[in-house]
Amino acid sequence: MTSPVRLGIVAAAVALVLDQASKLWLLYVFDIARRGAVRVTPFFDLVLAWNTGISYGWFSDQGPVGQAIMLAFKAVAIVVLAIWMARSTTRFATIGLGLIIGGAIGNAIDRLSYGAVVDFALFHAEIAGKTYSWYVFNLADAAIVVGVAALLYDSLFGAHAVKAP
């Protein structure tokens, strides 16, 4: 196993552990369901949202069959990403792929355990008396976004991109 692949596996494990630990703590220790929305800063709240869909709640009304299809699709995607990671030779790409894999597995665990993904982080801003909110998300979602950013960076500025005509 190459050094970059080991880094990708570590990134996946760290993303998965942090994601699941944060969700378990918020659900069973902090008891966010009972507390409701908790203001942490003027621009960040902890809220409980059960996402039965995929990104941004898309396909949230598909029922058990739709959930099973989404999980099967996610399993195939994780295998494809793992193969890509095993063949990758750059640190940014393998770490990025590891973060995406760890985040995808974390959200898949939620779907299997609860039938929905546990989302809890809400950023918002008040401008001219009107509140603008971002989507509620979790650490798995954040790991996926950072992983995609790492892949983009690697494809645009990595060693292979620099050599390309």
C-alpha positions as CSV (number, residue, x, y, z in Angstrom):
1,M,0.0,0.0,0.0
2,T,1.4,3.4,-1.0
3,S,1.8,6.3,1.4
4,P,-0.9,8.4,-0.4
5,V,-3.4,5.5,-0.1
6,R,-2.7,5.2,3.6
7,L,-3.4,8.9,4.0
8,G,-6.7,8.4,2.1
9,I,-7.7,5.6,4.4
10,V,-6.8,7.6,7.5
11,A,-8.8,10.6,6.1
12,A,-11.8,8.3,5.5
13,A,-11.5,6.9,9.0
14,V,-11.2,10.3,10.7
15,A,-14.1,11.8,8.8
16,L,-16.3,8.7,9.6
17,V,-15.4,8.7,13.3
18,L,-15.8,12.5,13.8
19,D,-19.1,12.4,11.9
20,Q,-20.6,9.5,13.8
21,A,-19.3,10.7,17.2
22,S,-20.8,14.2,16.7
23,K,-24.1,12.8,15.7
24,L,-24.2,10.3,18.6
25,W,-23.2,13.0,21.1
26,L,-25.8,15.4,19.8
27,L,-28.6,12.8,19.8
28,Y,-28.0,10.9,23.0
29,V,-25.9,13.1,25.3
30,F,-26.7,16.7,24.3
31,D,-30.3,15.5,23.5
32,I,-30.8,18.0,20.7
33,A,-34.2,16.6,19.9
34,R,-35.5,17.8,23.3
35,R,-33.6,21.1,23.3
36,G,-34.6,22.3,19.8
37,A,-32.6,24.9,18.1
38,V,-29.6,26.1,20.1
39,R,-27.8,29.3,19.2
40,V,-24.1,28.8,19.4
41,T,-23.0,32.1,17.8
42,P,-24.8,35.0,16.2
43,F,-24.3,33.1,12.8
44,F,-24.4,29.4,13.8
45,D,-27.1,27.3,15.4
46,L,-27.4,23.6,16.3
47,V,-30.7,22.2,15.0
48,L,-31.9,18.7,14.4
49,A,-33.0,17.9,10.9
50,W,-33.8,14.4,9.6
51,N,-32.9,14.4,5.9
52,T,-34.7,11.5,4.2
53,G,-33.5,12.6,0.7
54,I,-30.1,13.2,-0.8
55,S,-28.3,16.5,-1.2
56,Y,-30.5,19.4,-0.2
57,G,-33.4,17.0,0.6
58,W,-33.9,16.0,-3.0
59,F,-35.9,12.8,-3.4
60,S,-37.1,12.9,0.2
61,D,-40.4,11.3,-0.5
62,Q,-39.2,8.1,-2.2
63,G,-40.1,5.7,0.7
64,P,-38.3,2.5,1.6
65,V,-37.7,1.4,-1.9
66,G,-36.2,4.7,-2.8
67,Q,-34.0,4.5,0.3
68,A,-32.8,1.1,-0.7
69,I,-32.0,2.2,-4.2
70,M,-30.1,5.3,-2.8
71,L,-28.1,3.0,-0.5
72,A,-27.3,0.6,-3.3
73,F,-26.2,3.5,-5.5
74,K,-24.1,4.9,-2.6
75,A,-22.4,1.5,-2.1
76,V,-21.4,1.3,-5.7
77,A,-20.1,4.9,-5.6
78,I,-18.0,4.1,-2.5
79,V,-16.5,1.1,-4.3
80,V,-15.7,3.2,-7.4
81,L,-14.2,5.9,-5.2
82,A,-12.1,3.4,-3.3
83,I,-10.7,1.9,-6.6
84,W,-9.9,5.5,-7.8
85,M,-8.2,6.2,-4.4
86,A,-6.1,2.9,-4.7
87,R,-4.9,4.0,-8.1
88,S,-4.2,7.6,-7.2
89,T,-0.6,8.8,-6.8
90,T,-1.1,12.2,-5.3
91,R,-1.7,13.1,-1.7
92,F,-4.4,15.7,-2.4
93,A,-6.4,13.3,-4.5
94,T,-6.2,10.4,-2.1
95,I,-7.0,12.5,1.0
96,G,-9.9,14.1,-0.9
97,L,-11.2,10.7,-2.0
98,G,-10.8,9.4,1.5
99,L,-12.8,12.4,2.9
100,I,-15.6,11.7,0.4
101,I,-15.6,8.0,1.2
102,G,-15.7,8.6,4.9
103,G,-18.5,11.2,4.6
104,A,-20.5,8.9,2.3
105,I,-20.2,6.0,4.7
106,G,-21.1,8.2,7.7
107,N,-24.3,9.3,6.0
108,A,-25.0,5.7,4.8
109,I,-24.8,4.5,8.5
110,D,-27.4,7.1,9.4
111,R,-29.7,5.9,6.6
112,L,-29.4,2.3,7.8
113,S,-29.7,3.2,11.5
114,Y,-32.4,5.9,11.4
115,G,-33.9,5.8,7.9
116,A,-32.6,9.4,7.4
117,V,-29.4,11.4,7.7
118,V,-28.9,13.4,10.9
119,D,-28.1,17.0,10.0
120,F,-27.4,19.6,12.7
121,A,-25.3,22.5,11.6
122,L,-27.0,25.7,10.4
123,F,-25.2,28.8,9.4
124,H,-27.2,32.0,8.9
125,A,-26.8,35.8,8.5
126,E,-29.1,38.6,9.3
127,I,-28.9,41.4,6.7
128,A,-31.2,44.4,6.8
129,G,-33.5,42.7,9.2
130,K,-33.9,39.6,7.0
131,T,-32.4,36.2,7.9
132,Y,-30.6,34.2,5.3
133,S,-29.9,30.6,6.1
134,W,-27.7,27.9,4.5
135,Y,-28.8,24.3,4.3
136,V,-28.6,22.3,7.5
137,F,-25.7,19.9,7.2
138,N,-23.4,17.6,9.2
139,L,-19.7,16.7,9.4
140,A,-20.0,14.0,6.8
141,D,-21.3,16.6,4.3
142,A,-18.5,19.0,5.2
143,A,-15.9,16.2,4.6
144,I,-17.4,15.5,1.2
145,V,-17.2,19.2,0.3
146,V,-13.6,19.4,1.4
147,G,-12.8,16.2,-0.4
148,V,-14.3,17.5,-3.7
149,A,-12.3,20.8,-3.2
150,A,-9.1,18.8,-2.7
151,L,-9.8,16.9,-5.9
152,L,-10.4,20.1,-7.8
153,Y,-7.3,21.6,-6.4
154,D,-5.3,18.5,-7.4
155,S,-6.7,18.5,-10.9
156,L,-6.0,22.2,-11.5
157,F,-2.7,22.7,-9.6
158,G,-1.3,19.2,-8.9
159,A,1.8,17.8,-10.5
160,H,-0.1,16.1,-13.3
161,A,-2.1,19.3,-14.1
162,V,1.1,21.3,-14.3
163,K,2.6,18.9,-16.9
164,A,-0.5,18.9,-19.0
165,P,-0.4,21.1,-22.2
